[in-house]
Amino acid sequence: MSRSLLYISAMKKVAVGILIDNKKVLVCQRKKGARYELKWEFPGGKVEDGESVEQCARRELREELSLEAGPFERDEVEVSHYDDGGSFEVHYCYFATFTGTLKNNVFEQFCWVDAAELARLDILHGNKNIVRRLIDGPLSANHRHTP
């Protein structure tokens, strides 16, 4: 079996929630001892059978941070391959708003960061492209949100 077929068969489909408030994005740090420990990421997880990426992102925000996502805006998709063999099809789901009080249910910590802070974080390798797009887009001083 070719290497590319191995990647495809082992690839996990993941959905994450992108929440932006006042030019800051919500990021979470993986726990010490977890796979890719202490790396920063966006809240999310594996898509379950019969679940859409939007449903998954909503469920993960609820389970991980006790938040209810508002209107779905769009999603962007990227494929990431890690040196340890992990392969992920990641759907970045943007939500216009959210409700609830942030509660840390699974992470080392979480925080809202602006573009400069986001650029300095030790972010998961697979999230580097979306970070660049966030910094140049929704988090930039010149960006105007148009739902």
Secondary structure as the mmCIF struct_conf table of DSSP 4:
data_model
#
loop_
_struct_conf.conf_type_id
_struct_conf.id
_struct_conf.beg_label_comp_id
_struct_conf.beg_label_asym_id
_struct_conf.beg_label_seq_id
_struct_conf.end_label_comp_id
_struct_conf.end_label_asym_id
_struct_conf.end_label_seq_id
HELX_RH_AL_P HELX_RH_AL_P1 ARG A 3 ALA A 10
HELX_LH_PP_P HELX_LH_PP_P1 MET A 11 MET A 11
STRN STRN1 LYS A 12 ASP A 21
TURN_TY1_P TURN_TY1_P1 ASN A 22 LYS A 23
STRN STRN2 LYS A 24 GLN A 29
HELX_LH_PP_P HELX_LH_PP_P2 ARG A 30 LYS A 31
TURN_TY1_P TURN_TY1_P2 LYS A 32 GLY A 33
BEND BEND1 ALA A 34 ALA A 34
TURN_TY1_P TURN_TY1_P3 ARG A 35 LEU A 38
STRN STRN3 TRP A 40 GLU A 41
BEND BEND2 PRO A 43 PRO A 43
STRN STRN4 GLY A 44 LYS A 46
HELX_LH_PP_P HELX_LH_PP_P3 VAL A 47 GLU A 48
TURN_TY1_P TURN_TY1_P4 ASP A 49 GLY A 50
HELX_RH_AL_P HELX_RH_AL_P2 VAL A 53 LEU A 65
STRN STRN5 GLU A 68 ALA A 69
BEND BEND3 PRO A 71 PRO A 71
STRN STRN6 PHE A 72 HIS A 81
TURN_TY1_P TURN_TY1_P5 ASP A 83 ASP A 84
BEND BEND4 GLY A 85 GLY A 85
STRN STRN7 SER A 87 PHE A 95
BEND BEND5 ALA A 96 ALA A 96
STRN STRN8 PHE A 98 THR A 99
BEND BEND6 GLY A 100 GLY A 100
BEND BEND7 ASN A 105 GLU A 108
STRN STRN9 GLN A 109 VAL A 113
HELX_RH_AL_P HELX_RH_AL_P3 ALA A 115 ARG A 120
BEND BEND8 LEU A 121 LEU A 121
STRN STRN10 ILE A 123 ILE A 123
HELX_RH_3T_P HELX_RH_3T_P1 HIS A 125 ASN A 127
HELX_RH_AL_P HELX_RH_AL_P4 LYS A 128 ASP A 136
TURN_TY1_P TURN_TY1_P6 GLY A 137 LEU A 139
BEND BEND9 SER A 140 SER A 140
TURN_TY1_P TURN_TY1_P7 ALA A 141 ASN A 142
#
